[in-house]
Amino acid sequence: MHYIHSRREFLARSSFGFGAIALSHLLARDGLAAPSSTHFARRAKNVIFLFMMGGQSHVDLFDEKPKMAELHGQPMPSSLVEPKKSATGGILETVLASPRRFQPRGNCGMALSDLMPHTARIADDICLVRSMHCDQPNHDPAQLLLHCGTPLFGNPSIGAWVNYGLGSECQEMPGYLVLLSDDGHGLEGAGSSLWSSGFMPSSYRGVSFRNSGDPILHLSRPRGINASTQRARLDVLRDLNLLHRERTGDTEIESRIAAYETAFRMQNAAPELLDLRQETAKTLASYGVDVEPTRSFGTNCLLARRMVERGVRFVHLVHSSWDHHSELNQRLALNCGMTDQPAAALVQDLKQRGLLDETLVVCAGEFGRTPMGEVRRGSTAGKEGRDHHPNAFSIWLAGGGVKPGYVHGRTDDFGFDVVEQPVHVHDLQATILHLLGIDHEQLTYRHTGRDFRLTDVAGRVVTEILS
């Protein structure tokens, strides 16, 4: 029996040849080989994933439905509603027309809501997919499906898969960073499982990064400890860990060593990354970093641009909460007021700096919202909301090889079901990997006796949205 004694040997022998790609990346980093190749020519080098946790209402933001205005307050057609059930048991009987105004935007004529005036200005730069759908009607499993390819806890997220497959071009920072913001109601749902490494080594997980103070808690050196003293301690700790690794064969020890080394390098790199004084006043104003309500999400978007400039492979922005079961109109306005300007500024800034062609920006929630109104606490006018809706929802993408100014797919007159060019969550995952030069069927990781992949046993590349 042949025993695998090193990570390099493991990578070279595993994952149907994809391990060789990861191996060549390690060798290139050490100056022992040329930079790694991907399965095919890549369109994007980095990904910025804007996750709108809770589920945005597509019929109020991205998918205009005039028919709903005609039938406002009337029962939904029985052909649509009878075989369906509310995700949360709410009262969902009558049509709730959107009070928002839609107008064609940009040269492409993309119809967008009046709640998104800044996104409207980048209509010619984004690809709007109106035909997304998934299989899960509740937050945790739907969020896990979007991020991990399965509704179950304990699996690697898409950022971890990308980090595993391609590594990072930045040695001073982790390859996968996470930035959080919310509307004051707090984060909900599956939490840190959405940026977990699952059954992969922990070196591939997303690292939570704060946009003020210490970027990572306890990153600063203790008083009385200088860089040379800390370096000497880390060298001793590394040697002890390597001895323990040789005795036990525990590959997680290598991840621990890598984490210490990355943290040491970050102590100098992270404060510089957070120093926004290097940015012009015009740039800061475009993101809204100095004013409310855009300060938090705007700062995160600007940091995301600075991260990909430095070679971070996958940047994950999480904004909560879009779970609008009540007071839909007021809370939509609140969340759009926080995110619309910064997200548009990010796309414009990347484009201006020549980074948009190689950076894929994805803006998505885990599902949409029902076209029927939901009343949870009485029938007070203006308090209505919308329930979870996995049958149909909208997302947008920009840069990184997707068609700009393009609308893909169509839903029925109520935004209830997809009627043209459906795109499943697994299809989106396959397409993101494809744009990074990865064949989603070949990116595998062996665990518990079988080969896992992000797209499970499904997924197709949505070639229609590629430029």
C-alpha positions in Angstrom: 0.0 0.0 0.0 1.3 3.5 -0.9 0.9 6.1 1.8 0.7 9.8 0.8 3.2 11.7 2.9 2.8 15.3 1.8 0.2 17.8 0.7 1.8 18.2 -2.6 1.7 14.5 -3.3 -1.9 14.4 -2.1 -2.9 17.3 -4.5 -1.1 15.7 -7.4 -2.9 12.4 -7.0 -6.4 13.6 -6.1 -9.5 15.2 -7.7 -9.3 13.8 -11.2 -6.3 15.9 -12.1 -7.6 19.1 -10.6 -5.2 18.6 -7.7 -2.4 19.0 -10.2 -3.6 22.5 -10.8 -3.6 23.3 -7.1 -0.1 21.7 -6.9 1.3 23.8 -9.7 -0.1 26.9 -8.0 1.9 26.0 -4.8 5.0 25.3 -6.8 4.6 28.6 -8.7 4.2 30.4 -5.4 7.5 28.9 -4.3 9.2 29.8 -7.6 9.5 26.1 -8.6 7.2 26.1 -11.6 5.3 28.4 -14.0 1.9 29.7 -12.8 -0.9 27.2 -12.9 -3.3 26.7 -15.8 -7.0 26.3 -15.5 -9.3 23.8 -17.3 -9.8 26.4 -20.0 -9.2 30.1 -20.6 -10.7 32.1 -17.8 -12.7 35.3 -18.2 -12.5 36.4 -14.5 -9.7 36.3 -12.0 -11.7 37.3 -8.9 -15.2 37.3 -7.6 -17.1 39.8 -5.5 -20.3 38.2 -4.3 -22.9 40.6 -2.9 -25.3 38.4 -0.9 -28.7 40.0 -0.1 -29.6 37.8 2.8 -33.3 37.2 3.3 -34.5 37.3 -0.3 -35.2 40.4 -2.3 -38.6 41.0 -3.8 -38.1 40.6 -7.5 -41.5 42.0 -8.4 -40.7 45.2 -6.6 -37.2 45.7 -7.8 -36.3 43.8 -11.0 -39.3 42.2 -12.7 -42.2 44.6 -13.5 -45.7 43.0 -13.6 -48.4 45.4 -14.9 -51.0 42.5 -14.7 -50.7 42.6 -10.9 -51.9 46.2 -10.9 -55.0 45.2 -12.8 -55.8 42.4 -10.2 -54.6 44.1 -7.0 -56.6 42.9 -4.1 -58.2 40.1 -6.0 -57.6 36.3 -5.5 -54.6 34.9 -7.3 -55.6 32.6 -10.2 -56.3 29.2 -8.8 -54.2 27.5 -11.5 -51.1 29.1 -9.8 -52.0 29.0 -6.1 -53.9 25.8 -5.4 -51.1 23.4 -5.8 -48.7 25.7 -3.9 -48.4 26.3 -0.2 -47.0 29.2 1.8 -43.5 28.7 2.9 -44.2 29.9 6.4 -48.0 29.4 6.8 -48.9 33.1 6.2 -52.1 34.3 4.6 -51.4 34.5 0.9 -54.7 34.7 -1.0 -54.8 38.0 -2.9 -52.6 39.8 -5.4 -50.4 42.6 -3.9 -49.4 44.9 -6.8 -46.1 46.6 -6.4 -46.4 50.3 -5.6 -43.1 50.9 -7.3 -42.6 52.6 -10.7 -40.5 50.9 -13.3 -38.8 52.6 -16.2 -36.5 51.5 -19.0 -33.0 52.3 -18.1 -29.8 52.7 -20.2 -29.4 52.1 -23.9 -30.5 48.5 -23.3 -33.9 49.6 -22.0 -33.7 47.4 -18.9 -36.8 48.0 -16.7 -35.8 48.6 -13.1 -37.6 49.9 -10.0 -37.5 53.5 -8.8 -36.0 52.2 -5.6 -32.7 51.6 -7.5 -31.8 54.8 -9.2 -28.0 54.1 -9.0 -28.3 50.6 -10.3 -30.4 52.1 -13.1 -27.2 54.1 -14.1 -25.3 50.9 -14.6 -28.0 49.1 -16.5 -25.8 48.9 -19.6 -23.1 47.2 -17.5 -25.1 44.5 -15.8 -26.7 41.2 -16.9 -30.1 40.7 -15.2 -31.3 37.2 -14.8 -35.1 37.1 -14.1 -35.5 33.4 -14.3 -33.6 32.1 -11.2 -35.3 29.3 -9.2 -34.3 27.0 -6.4 -35.8 24.0 -4.5 -35.8 25.4 -0.9 -38.6 27.7 0.5 -36.9 28.6 3.9 -33.9 30.7 4.7 -31.3 28.3 6.1 -31.6 25.5 3.4 -32.0 28.0 0.6 -28.9 30.0 1.7 -26.9 26.8 2.0 -28.0 25.7 -1.4 -27.0 29.0 -3.0 -23.6 29.0 -1.3 -22.7 25.4 -0.8 -24.7 23.5 -3.5 -26.7 21.6 -0.9 -29.3 22.5 1.7 -27.3 20.6 4.4 -24.9 22.1 6.9 -21.3 21.1 6.9 -20.3 21.6 3.3 -17.8 24.0 1.8 -19.1 27.3 0.4 -18.5 28.5 -3.1 -15.7 30.8 -1.9 -13.9 27.9 -0.3 -14.3 25.9 -3.5 -12.7 28.7 -5.5 -10.0 29.2 -2.9 -9.3 25.4 -3.0 -9.2 25.3 -6.7 -7.3 28.4 -7.6 -5.6 29.7 -4.5 -4.9 33.3 -3.9 -2.6 35.7 -5.8 -2.2 37.7 -2.5 0.3 36.2 0.0 -0.4 38.9 2.6 -4.1 38.2 2.9 -6.4 35.1 2.9 -7.8 34.1 -0.5 -11.4 34.4 0.8 -12.6 37.4 2.8 -16.1 38.1 4.3 -17.6 41.5 5.1 -20.9 41.9 7.0 -23.5 44.6 7.2 -27.2 44.8 8.1 -30.2 47.1 8.4 -30.3 47.1 12.2 -32.3 43.9 12.5 -29.2 41.7 12.6 -28.0 38.7 10.5 -30.4 35.9 10.1 -30.3 32.4 8.6 -27.4 30.0 8.2 -24.7 32.5 9.4 -21.0 31.5 9.2 -21.9 28.2 7.5 -22.3 30.3 4.3 -18.5 31.0 4.3 -17.4 27.7 5.9 -14.8 25.3 4.5 -17.0 22.4 5.5 -15.1 19.2 5.3 -12.1 20.8 3.5 -9.1 22.1 5.5 -9.9 25.3 7.4 -7.4 27.3 5.4 -10.0 27.5 2.6 -12.8 29.1 4.8 -13.8 32.7 4.5 -12.2 35.0 7.0 -14.5 37.6 8.6 -13.1 41.1 8.1 -14.3 44.1 10.0 -14.4 47.5 8.3 -13.1 49.5 11.3 -10.9 49.0 14.3 -8.9 45.8 14.2 -9.9 44.2 10.8 -9.8 40.8 12.6 -10.2 40.5 16.4 -7.0 39.9 18.3 -4.9 40.5 15.2 -2.8 43.3 16.8 0.4 42.3 18.6 0.3 42.3 22.4 2.1 45.1 24.2 5.8 44.4 24.6 5.9 42.0 21.6 7.7 43.3 18.6 7.8 41.7 15.1 11.1 40.0 15.6 10.1 38.4 18.9 6.8 37.3 17.4 8.6 35.8 14.3 10.9 33.8 16.5 7.9 32.4 18.5 6.1 31.5 15.4 9.2 29.7 14.0 9.4 27.6 17.1 5.6 26.9 17.0 5.8 26.0 13.4 8.6 23.5 14.0 6.7 21.9 16.9 3.5 21.7 14.7 5.5 20.0 11.9 6.8 17.4 14.3 3.3 16.8 15.5 2.1 16.6 11.9 4.7 13.9 11.0 3.7 11.8 14.1 -0.1 12.1 13.6 -0.6 12.6 9.9 -3.3 15.2 10.8 -3.5 17.5 7.7 -5.4 20.1 9.7 -2.1 21.0 11.5 -0.8 22.3 8.2 -3.9 24.6 7.9 -3.1 25.8 11.4 0.5 26.6 10.5 -0.7 28.5 7.4 -3.2 30.4 9.5 -0.4 31.6 11.8 1.8 32.7 8.9 -1.1 34.5 7.2 -2.0 36.3 10.4 1.6 37.4 10.8 1.7 38.9 7.3 -1.8 40.5 7.8 -0.6 42.5 10.8 1.1 44.8 8.3 -1.2 44.4 5.3 -4.6 44.7 6.9 -4.2 48.2 8.5 -2.9 49.5 5.1 -5.9 48.0 3.4 -8.3 49.8 5.8 -6.6 53.1 5.4 -9.1 54.8 3.1 -7.2 58.1 3.3 -5.5 56.8 0.1 -8.8 57.2 -1.8 -9.9 60.5 -3.3 -12.8 62.5 -1.9 -14.7 61.8 -5.1 -14.3 58.0 -4.7 -15.3 58.1 -1.0 -18.4 60.1 -1.9 -19.4 57.8 -4.8 -19.5 54.8 -2.3 -21.2 56.9 0.4 -18.7 55.9 3.1 -19.0 59.1 5.0 -22.8 59.4 5.3 -25.7 57.4 6.5 -27.4 55.1 5.5 -24.7 54.0 3.0 -21.7 54.1 5.4 -21.4 50.4 6.3 -22.2 48.7 3.0 -20.4 51.5 1.1 -17.2 50.9 3.1 -17.5 47.2 2.5 -17.9 47.7 -1.2 -14.9 50.0 -1.4 -12.9 47.5 0.7 -13.9 44.7 -1.8 -12.4 46.7 -4.6 -9.2 47.3 -2.7 -9.1 43.5 -1.8 -9.3 42.3 -5.4 -6.7 45.0 -6.4 -4.4 43.2 -4.0 -5.2 39.7 -5.4 -7.8 38.4 -3.0 -9.6 35.7 -5.0 -13.1 35.8 -3.5 -14.7 38.6 -1.5 -18.1 37.9 0.1 -20.3 40.8 1.2 -23.3 39.8 3.2 -26.1 42.4 3.8 -29.1 41.5 6.0 -32.1 41.7 6.3 -34.3 41.5 3.2 -36.8 39.2 4.9 -39.8 41.5 4.5 -42.9 39.6 5.7 -44.4 42.9 6.8 -43.9 46.7 6.1 -42.5 45.7 2.7 -42.5 49.1 1.1 -40.8 50.9 4.0 -38.2 48.2 4.6 -37.4 47.8 0.9 -36.8 51.6 0.7 -34.5 51.3 3.8 -32.4 48.4 2.4 -32.2 49.9 -1.1 -31.1 53.2 0.4 -28.2 51.3 2.1 -27.1 49.2 -0.8 -28.1 50.6 -4.2 -25.5 53.5 -4.4 -22.5 51.4 -3.1 -23.2 48.4 -5.3 -23.4 50.6 -8.4 -20.3 52.6 -7.3 -18.4 49.3 -7.0 -19.2 48.3 -10.6 -18.4 51.8 -11.9 -15.1 52.0 -9.9 -14.0 48.6 -11.2 -14.8 49.6 -14.7 -13.0 52.9 -14.4 -9.8 51.2 -13.1 -9.9 48.5 -15.8 -10.7 45.8 -13.3 -14.3 44.9 -14.3 -13.3 42.7 -17.2 -11.4 40.4 -14.8 -13.6 40.7 -11.8 -17.0 39.0 -11.7 -19.6 40.8 -9.5 -22.7 38.8 -8.5 -25.6 40.3 -6.6 -28.1 37.7 -5.4 -30.5 36.6 -2.6 -31.5 33.1 -1.7 -35.0 33.3 -3.3 -37.7 35.9 -4.2 -40.9 37.0 -2.7 -44.5 36.0 -3.4 -46.8 38.2 -5.7 -49.5 37.7 -3.0 -49.6 39.9 0.0 -48.9 38.5 3.4 -50.6 39.9 6.5 -49.2 38.7 9.7 -50.6 41.1 12.3 -54.1 42.3 11.3 -55.0 43.9 8.0 -53.6 47.4 8.5 -53.0 49.0 5.1 -49.4 49.6 4.4 -48.2 46.9 6.8 -48.4 44.1 4.1 -45.3 42.0 3.2 -44.4 39.1 1.0 -43.5 35.5 1.9 -40.6 33.4 0.7 -40.8 32.4 -3.0 -38.3 29.9 -4.5 -40.2 29.4 -7.8 -38.8 32.5 -9.4 -36.5 35.4 -8.5 -34.0 37.8 -10.0 -30.2 38.4 -9.7 -27.7 40.5 -11.5 -24.1 40.0 -12.5 -21.5 42.3 -14.0 -18.0 42.1 -15.5 -15.9 38.9 -15.7 -17.2 37.7 -19.0 -21.0 38.2 -18.8 -23.1 40.1 -21.3 -23.6 43.7 -20.3 -27.0 45.3 -20.8 -28.7 41.9 -21.2 -31.9 40.5 -19.6 -32.1 36.7 -19.4 -35.3 34.7 -18.9 -38.9 35.6 -18.2 -41.5 34.8 -15.5 -45.3 34.7 -15.9 -47.6 37.7 -15.5 -47.3 37.5 -11.7 -43.6 36.6 -11.3 -44.8 33.4 -9.8 -43.1 30.8 -12.1 -40.3 30.9 -14.7 -41.7 30.5 -18.2 -38.6 31.0 -20.3 -34.9 30.1 -19.9 -34.9 28.8 -16.3 -31.6 29.1 -14.3 -31.3 26.9 -11.3 -28.9 27.8 -8.4 -26.6 25.0 -9.6 -26.5 26.5 -13.0 -25.4 29.8 -11.5 -22.6 28.0 -9.6 -21.4 26.2 -12.7 -21.4 29.4 -14.6 -19.3 31.3 -12.0 -16.8 28.5 -11.9 -16.7 28.4 -15.8 -15.9 32.1 -15.9 -13.0 31.4 -13.5 -11.7 28.8 -16.0 -13.0 25.8 -13.9 -15.0 22.9 -15.2 -17.5 22.4 -12.4 -17.7 18.6 -13.0 -13.9 18.3 -12.5 -13.5 20.4 -9.4 -13.9 17.7 -6.8 -12.8 16.9 -3.2 -12.8 13.4 -1.8 -14.6 13.0 1.5 -16.1 10.0 3.3 -15.3 7.7 0.4 -16.7 9.8 -2.5 -15.9 12.8 -4.6 -18.0 15.9 -3.8 -18.4 18.9 -5.9 -20.1 22.3 -5.5 -22.8 21.6 -8.0 -23.5 18.1 -6.6 -24.8 16.0 -9.5 -26.4 18.9 -11.5 -25.6 22.3 -13.0 -25.1 23.6 -16.5 -23.1 26.6 -17.7 -25.6 29.3 -18.8 -23.8 30.1 -22.1 -26.5 32.5 -23.1 -25.3 35.1 -20.6 -21.7 34.9 -21.5 -20.2 37.7 -23.6 
